[in-house]
Amino acid sequence: MNSQVKKPKAPRIITGLDELKTLIGNEVAVSDWLLIDQARIEAFADVTEDHQWIHLDVERCARESPYKAPIAHGYLILSLIPMLFETSLRIDGLAMTVNYGLDRVRLPAPVISGQRIRGHLALEKLDEVKGGMQAHWTVSIEVENGDKPACVAQMLARYTPASNQH
């Protein structure tokens, strides 16, 4: 077995909404590093039909781009937030989780093809809503060896507790 291959860490487990309430104002989880390679960037371009040269044309980027290599689409990095959550955090005792949207998104720094990112998940507040709770998360996506995050987003999630939980 290749000693360079690292087994992903297990997600942090929160035992329910009562425990989640105790974490308001704190960073709750940090994901593993994720490589953003050219194959992922090209697949995203094909799915979204966004084939701008700054994402795909390696030779032109080397000549004309200030980054000297292709960069990931900002929406690609944003779209990885659910996966970063799923791999780093699990909340037990829920019947359902619903993505309720975003309040604010900023893309302060590019992700250059071949760089790695990871997500930092901080719980800002929880509000009671009909049928459950609404969480306000700040997600900061760090670029390995970067000065600024690639993405900072305020994400809303709605949690419906399992019927046996109060």
PADO-365538 format. One line per field, with one value per residue (C-alpha): residue number from 1; residue in three letters; x, y, z. Coordinates in nm, 2 decimals. Layout:
PADO-365538
n <- NUM ...
res <- ALA ...
x <- X ...
y <- Y ...
z <- Z ...
//
This chain:
PADO-365538
n <- 1 2 3 4 5 6 7 8 9 10 11 12 13 14 15 16 17 18 19 20 21 22 23 24 25 26 27 28 29 30 31 32 33 34 35 36 37 38 39 40 41 42 43 44 45 46 47 48 49 50 51 52 53 54 55 56 57 58 59 60 61 62 63 64 65 66 67 68 69 70 71 72 73 74 75 76 77 78 79 80 81 82 83 84 85 86 87 88 89 90 91 92 93 94 95 96 97 98 99 100 101 102 103 104 105 106 107 108 109 110 111 112 113 114 115 116 117 118 119 120 121 122 123 124 125 126 127 128 129 130 131 132 133 134 135 136 137 138 139 140 141 142 143 144 145 146 147 148 149 150 151 152 153 154 155 156 157 158 159 160 161 162 163 164 165 166
res <- MET ASN SER GLN VAL LYS LYS PRO LYS ALA PRO ARG ILE ILE THR GLY LEU ASP GLU LEU LYS THR LEU ILE GLY ASN GLU VAL ALA VAL SER ASP TRP LEU LEU ILE ASP GLN ALA ARG ILE GLU ALA PHE ALA ASP VAL THR GLU ASP HIS GLN TRP ILE HIS LEU ASP VAL GLU ARG CYS ALA ARG GLU SER PRO TYR LYS ALA PRO ILE ALA HIS GLY TYR LEU ILE LEU SER LEU ILE PRO MET LEU PHE GLU THR SER LEU ARG ILE ASP GLY LEU ALA MET THR VAL ASN TYR GLY LEU ASP ARG VAL ARG LEU PRO ALA PRO VAL ILE SER GLY GLN ARG ILE ARG GLY HIS LEU ALA LEU GLU LYS LEU ASP GLU VAL LYS GLY GLY MET GLN ALA HIS TRP THR VAL SER ILE GLU VAL GLU ASN GLY ASP LYS PRO ALA CYS VAL ALA GLN MET LEU ALA ARG TYR THR PRO ALA SER ASN GLN HIS
x <- 0.00 0.12 0.23 0.15 -0.22 -0.38 -0.71 -0.98 -1.05 -1.39 -1.65 -1.72 -2.04 -2.29 -2.55 -2.84 -2.97 -2.93 -2.55 -2.54 -2.68 -2.38 -2.14 -2.29 -2.00 -1.74 -1.56 -1.73 -1.53 -1.25 -1.26 -0.98 -0.78 -0.93 -0.72 -0.87 -0.71 -0.76 -0.98 -1.23 -1.22 -1.29 -1.57 -1.73 -1.69 -1.87 -2.16 -2.21 -2.11 -1.87 -1.57 -1.39 -1.03 -0.90 -1.03 -0.93 -0.66 -0.33 -0.11 -0.30 -0.30 0.07 0.11 -0.17 -0.31 -0.16 -0.19 0.01 -0.22 -0.59 -0.81 -1.12 -1.46 -1.57 -1.90 -1.71 -1.55 -1.89 -2.06 -1.82 -1.95 -2.21 -1.94 -1.71 -1.99 -2.08 -1.72 -1.64 -1.96 -2.25 -2.55 -2.74 -3.10 -3.23 -3.51 -3.40 -3.15 -3.24 -3.01 -3.20 -2.96 -2.69 -2.70 -2.36 -2.08 -1.74 -1.46 -1.15 -0.88 -0.85 -0.79 -0.52 -0.54 -0.35 -0.40 -0.58 -0.86 -1.03 -1.34 -1.37 -1.73 -1.83 -2.18 -2.29 -2.64 -2.95 -3.30 -3.62 -3.84 -4.16 -4.07 -3.71 -3.41 -3.23 -2.85 -2.64 -2.30 -2.00 -1.79 -1.44 -1.26 -0.89 -0.64 -0.33 -0.04 -0.27 -0.29 -0.67 -0.96 -1.10 -1.45 -1.64 -2.01 -2.29 -2.49 -2.83 -2.94 -3.28 -3.28 -3.59 -3.54 -3.64 -3.98 -3.85 -3.64 -3.77
y <- 0.00 0.35 0.52 0.86 0.78 0.91 0.77 1.04 1.14 1.05 1.32 1.50 1.36 1.59 1.39 1.62 1.98 2.02 1.95 2.17 2.46 2.44 2.51 2.84 3.09 2.82 2.65 2.31 2.12 2.13 1.91 1.71 1.86 1.82 1.84 2.06 1.92 2.00 1.70 1.83 2.18 2.04 1.82 2.12 2.33 2.05 2.02 2.40 2.48 2.74 2.69 3.02 2.99 3.09 2.76 2.53 2.65 2.56 2.71 3.04 3.06 3.02 3.31 3.55 3.47 3.64 3.29 3.12 2.82 2.75 2.84 2.67 2.82 3.01 2.82 2.49 2.58 2.70 2.38 2.17 2.31 2.03 1.76 1.94 1.94 1.57 1.45 1.66 1.68 1.45 1.56 1.26 1.27 1.44 1.32 1.56 1.84 2.09 2.34 2.67 2.89 3.15 3.49 3.61 3.47 3.61 3.46 3.65 3.43 3.19 2.82 2.73 2.39 2.15 2.33 2.18 2.33 2.25 2.39 2.54 2.53 2.77 2.78 3.15 3.10 2.87 3.00 2.81 2.76 2.57 2.20 2.24 2.47 2.69 2.70 2.99 2.86 3.05 2.84 2.95 2.75 2.77 2.73 2.54 2.78 3.07 3.42 3.45 3.20 3.10 3.13 3.27 3.19 3.23 2.91 2.84 2.48 2.37 2.07 1.86 1.65 1.28 1.23 1.07 1.38 1.70
z <- 0.00 -0.08 0.24 0.08 0.07 0.39 0.51 0.54 0.90 1.04 1.05 1.38 1.53 1.70 1.89 1.82 1.81 2.19 2.15 1.84 2.04 2.27 1.97 1.86 1.80 1.75 1.46 1.47 1.20 0.95 0.64 0.50 0.21 -0.13 -0.45 -0.72 -1.03 -1.40 -1.45 -1.19 -1.34 -1.69 -1.57 -1.40 -1.72 -1.92 -1.67 -1.65 -2.01 -1.88 -2.11 -2.05 -2.14 -1.79 -1.66 -1.95 -2.18 -2.01 -2.28 -2.30 -1.92 -1.92 -2.16 -2.06 -1.71 -1.40 -1.24 -1.52 -1.49 -1.52 -1.22 -1.08 -1.14 -0.83 -0.85 -0.85 -0.52 -0.39 -0.50 -0.30 0.03 0.08 0.03 0.27 0.53 0.47 0.51 0.82 1.02 1.10 1.31 1.45 1.56 1.25 1.02 0.74 0.65 0.39 0.22 0.27 0.07 0.11 0.26 0.14 -0.08 -0.15 -0.36 -0.23 -0.39 -0.69 -0.67 -0.92 -1.09 -0.87 -0.54 -0.24 -0.04 0.29 0.46 0.80 0.94 1.21 1.36 1.40 1.53 1.55 1.51 1.58 1.27 1.22 1.24 1.36 1.36 1.11 1.14 1.01 0.92 0.80 0.57 0.49 0.22 0.28 -0.01 0.10 0.15 0.05 0.20 0.16 0.15 -0.19 -0.07 0.24 0.25 0.50 0.45 0.59 0.67 0.81 1.05 1.12 1.43 1.42 1.56 1.88 1.96 2.12
//
